[in-house]
Amino acid sequence: MRWLTSTERAFLFFAFAGGMAWACNVSEHGGDTGGLGGSLGLGGGDGCPSGVAVVLSDYASTQIALVDSMGQTLSESLVSTASSRTDGLSFALSGDVVLPSAAQDSGLVVLLDRYGTNVMTFIDPYSGHVLHQLPIGTGFEANPQDYVEARGTGFVARFGQNTDPGRQAFDDGGDLLLLELSPPRIRGQIVLPVWDDLPARPTALALVGDEILVSLARISLDFRTTGSAALVGVSAEGEEVTFVHELDYKNCSRPTLSPSGETFALVCSGALDQTGQVDAIEEGGILLFSATARPLELTAELTAVELGQGPLQPDVAFFSDEIVLVKTQTPLAATTNNRLLAVELATGRVTVLLEAAPGASGSGQGIVYGGLYCPGSCAGACLLADADQNVLWRIDQSEDGEPRLLEPLPVEERVGLPPIALSPF
């Protein structure tokens, strides 16, 4: 396997490698099962997603499945690395495919093929047809991380930094690439701010009102230095940077809106090494901001030290306005195991909902808990991708309003690729 120049990809690679060596180079495939049937636009009339797309992958082979809001499988293989040109692919899927953080206005399932490929794929989840593929490398390793649609434009976060720009149009990197959508084509870019000689390294996007919030990781070209994380505001209408807010934390997640829309949260891990070890736990925690106040207003913070569960993965989902779900940042071969936590925001009370089993050697397997999604005010359960057990865990609400685990469900059992990422569509 190869080192990928992306914080998420690199650290997940090392975390998964120990626990999933058995799964590499999966070649068996039962054929794609297609889309949901019907026509694009049938779902989401109430503003809620039609379902959830799931990435199944060992970072050598990739398969995209579709499940409903309760985690029941609707299509085991919308598309995969075994799909051919006759399935509509001009560029075959690699083993390093991720999904955007949120559902898109277009209703399409969008795939981001990252380091070494730099291609976006747009799929109709109903027909199962690949509608478009768009190379977005523009002459360098762009390493796309996230994507959001707003005001008829697609915005792509490109983590890669070009050290010799100016040879092609829009080839700076560390930017938001701007796409026309019908059909997708590159029409511009927004280069993101740089200071202290650290590349911007945008990792995640969130649409809050008419503003796109961009998480910057700010990691050096050689990956030896991680600066303070930052949030950048970008006007979806004006297509320009509106603010830069530096944080006192490092390696932070996508800003995630609460069900009420009044607050957004992000979780910071602190700087990581290539095994997933956090250098300084005090550089991580849960941060809460007002969703409407500008300049940004930090309304509460729960440090990882105060929570007492160790470093946290840079990922968060709102179970309710009062409770968030987070995961521990567990290094490879550590003495601890990956855990799913429910955190009560008002008190800092932590409940351990799940804990992964240790590996065959007795030490921790690193990160086995991947994609985490909650439906907010929409119907459905929270879902967690568990690459160790090859299932989606489901978290529902008990009678007293507390999170409770439901029976986990496999996504598919023919090929056996583990689920690692989730996104609504």
N, C-alpha and C positions, 0 to 999 in steps of 0.2 A: 504494500500500500504506500501512498505518497503523502508527504507533508503538504498541507494546503494553507495558503496564506490568508487565513481568516480565523479570528479568535474562536468563534463557535465551532467551525469545522475542525480546526486543529485540535481543540481540547476535547471535543466529542470523539474525534478519531482515537486519541490515546486512551480515553475512558472506555470506549466500546471495544477496543482491540483485544483486551485481555478476556472479556466475557463472551465474545462472539466469534472467536477464530473458527469455530465449527461451521459458521455459516458462509464463509467467504467463497466466492466463485460459484454461486448457485447457478446451475445451468438448466435444471428441470423447469418446465413451464407448461401450464395447461392451456395456454391461449387466452387472449383478452376476452373479458366477459361483457365489454361494451358499457354504454351509458345507462341512464335510468329509464329511457323511453320517453316519448312525448317531445315537446318543443321547448327551446330555451325561453325562459321568462315565466314558466308555469309556477315556480316557487318564489318564496320571498315576498309575496304581495303585502304581508303585514310588516315588512321591514326586517323579518327574521330570516336566517339562512335556510336554504333548502336541505342542507346536509353538511357533512364534514368530510373533507378529503384527507386521506392518510398516506403518508410515505412509508413504504415497507422497504428496508434496505439494509445491506451489510457493507455498504460503501464500495462494493464491486458490482452488485446488481441492484436494480431499483424497480419497484412496482408501485403504482398509484391505485388505491382502493377508495371506494365511497361508502360511507356509513350514514345512518340516519341520526337524529338528534339524541337517541338513546344508545347509540353505539352498535346497532344491528347492521350487519353488512348488507349493502344494496348492490354493489358490484365489486367483485374481488380484484379485478384488474382492468381499470379504465385504459391504462397504457403502461408499458414496461420497457426495460432494456431489451426484451425479446421481441418487441413490436418492430415492424419493418416499414419500408417506404410505402408499401401498399396500405398501411394503416394511417397514412398521411404524414409520416415523419420524414422530413428532409435531413434532419440531424438526429441520430440515434441518441437515446437518453444515456447518460453516464451513470456512475455510481454515486455521484455527489449532487443530488437534486433536493431542493427544499421548496417550501410553499410560502407565499406571502402570509403575513401575520393575520390579515383580516379578509373578509369577503369583499368581492369587487362589485362595483356598480354594474358592470357588464354581465354579471352572473356566470362568468367563465371560470374554470379551474385553470390557474396560471402556475406554471412550473418554472423555477429558476435553476438552471443547470450552471453550476458555479465553476470553481477553479479548473482551468484546463479546457473548458467548453464554452462558457460565456454565451449561452443561448437561452432565450425565453420561449416557452411553448404555451399556446392558448388553446384550450380544449372545451368543447361544448359538453357539459356533464350529462345532458339528456340523450343526445345522439351518440356520444362517445367519439365524435369526429375531432381530429386535430385540425383546427381552423387556420392557424398561422404558427410559424416559427420565425424568430427574429434574432440574429446574432447581434450582441451588444458589446463585443470586446473592443471594437474600434482600435485595433492594433496593439493591445496590451492585455495582461491578465486582469480583467475588470472585476471578477469575483463578485457577482451580484448577490445581495443579501436579502432585500425586501422590496416590495412593490405595492403601490396603492394608486387607485384611480380617483380623480377629483376634477370636476368641471370639464369632463371630456378629454382629460390628459392623463397619461400614465407617468408615474414618477418611480424611477428605479434607483435604489441605493447601491452604489458601486464602491465596495470596500477597497479594491485594488488601487494602487497609486502608480501612475506612470512616471518613471524617472527621466524619460526623454520625450516629452509631449511636443505637439506641433507638427507631427508627420501626417496625421489624419484629423478630420473634423471630430470634435468632441472627444478628444483622447487624453484629457487631463487625469481622470480618475479622482477618487475622493470627492464624489459629486452625486447629484441627483440627475440622472439622464431623463430627458423629457420625450415622451412618445405621443405621436398621433395614434388614434386607436382604430380607425376604419379605413384600410387595414393598418396594423401597427407598423410604425416607422419612426426612426429617430429624427427629431426636429430641433433639439437644443439640449442644453445642460445648465445646471446651477452648481458652480464650484463652491464647495463648502469651506468655511473659515479654517485657517491654520495658524497656530501660534506655538511658540517654544520649539519650533522646528519639528513638530510631531504631525504626521499626516492625520487628516480628519478621521478616516476609517469609519464611515457610517455603517451601522449594523442593523438598525430597525427603524420603521416608520409607523406613525399613528396619525390618522386624520381626526382632528378635534375641531368641530365647526368647519370653518373655511381655512384652517391652518394645518399644515403638516408639521408634526413634531418629529425631529430626527435625533436619534441617539448616536453620539460620536464616541468611539472607543479611544481614539488618539493613541495609537501604538506606532512605534518607530518602524522603519523599513526592515530592520534586522530582528524585530520582535523582542528586543532585550529591554526596552523601556516602555512603560505604560504610564501615560499622563492621567490627570484627573479627567473623568468623563464629562460630557457636556450635552445639553439639549439645545438644539437650534430650531427656531421657528421659521417656516417658509410659507409665504402666502400662496395658496393654491390659485388665486385669481391673478395676483401681480407677478407670480413666479420669481420672487426675490426673498432674500433672507430678511426676517423682521426682528429677530433677536438672537442673542447667544447667551446662554446661561451655563456657566461652569459650575460643576458639582464638587463637593468635598469627598467624593467616592470614586471608585474605579470600576470599569467593566460592568456597565449597567444595561438593563433590558429595555425593551420597547415600552413606552408609556401606554398603560392599559386603563381604559375608562371604567369607572364604577357603573353598576346598573342604573343608578340615578342620573349619571352624566355630570355630577357635580364635582367629582374628584378623579384624578388619575394617579396611578401608582407605578413605580418602577422599582426593581430590585437590583442591587449592585453586589457583585461577588468580591471585588478586590482584584488586584493583578494576579494572573495565573501563570504557572510555568507549564511546560509541555506535558506533564503528567496530570494536570488538573489541580495541583497544589496551590493554595492561596498563600501569597507572601505575607499579607497582613490582614487579619480578620477584621480589624477596626476600619478598614476601607470598604466594608460592605454593610448592607442593611436594606430595609424597606423604606422608601420615601413616598410621601403623599403630598400632592400638589392640588391647589384649586384648578379646576379645568377652565375657568373663565378669567381669572385675575391675570393681568399683564401690567407690569413685569411679573414673571412667575412668582407665586407665593407658596413656599414650603409650609404646609399646615401641620405635618407630623412626621416623625421619623422614629423607626425602631431599629436600632443597630443590631448587627449580628451578634455582637458581644452580649447585649441585653437579652436577646432571645435565647441564647445559651444552647443552640443546636448546631453550632459550627457555621462555616461559610455557607452561603446560599447560591444556588444557580441563578443566573440573570434571566429569570422567567417568573411571571406572576399571573394569576387569574383570580377574578373576583367571584367567590362563591355567593356572596351577598354584599350589600353595602358595608356590612360590619365585619366580614370575614374574608380573608384572602387565602389562596392556596399557593404554596411555594415548595421548592425542592432543595435539598441540601446539595452543595457542591462537593462531591465525594471523589478524592483522588484515586487513581489506579493503585491497587495493592495496598490500600490503607487499612487501618484497624477498624474503621467504621464502614457502614453500609449506606447506600443511597436511601433517602427517606422522603416521603411526601408529608408536608406539614400543613395544618390549618392554623392560621394566626388570627386571633381576635384583635382588631386594630385599636380599640379603645383601651384595652388592658395589657396587650402584649402576651396574653395567654396562648400557649402553643399546645396543640394536640398532634401527636404522631399518628397519622392515618395508615401509613404503609411503611414497611421497611424491607428492602431487598435482602435476599439470602446471600451469604458470602460465597466466594468461588470455591472450586475444588481444593485449593490450597489452604482455605480457611480465612484468607484475607479478602477485603472488599473488592468488588468487581469494577469499581469506578462508577461512572454515570450509566445506569441502565434505565432510569426514568427520563423519558424524552418529552415529546410534545404535550402541552397542557392547555386545555381549552374549556371555558365555561360559557354557557349561552346567555348569561346576563339576565335580562328581563324576558327572554324568549323561552319557550318550552324546551325541555330536554335535561340531560344530566351533564355534569362536568366529566370530561374524558381525560385520561392520562395514558400515554403510550408507554408500555412496559416491554422493553427489548429483552429482558431476562426471561419472563414467562410467556412472551409472544402473545400478549393480550392487550385489550383496552380495559383499563379499570374505569369504573363508573362511580361517580360520587353524587349522591342525591341528598335531599333534605329530609331529616327526621321530623317527627311531630313537634319537637321542641326547637326546631330551626337549626339544629346542629348538622354538620356533614356526616353522612353515613355511607359506607361502601356497599354497593350492589355487587352481584355476581359478575366477575369479569367475563369478557367475551373475546374469542379469537376473531381476527379479521379475515383470515383465510388460512387454510391448512394444507394446500396442495404443494406450494413451493416452499413455504416455511420461512420467508424473510421476516425479520422482526419489525414491528412498527416503531418509528422513531420521531415522526413529526405529524402535526395536525393543523388543519386550517378550514374554517367554514367557507361555504360557497353559496 
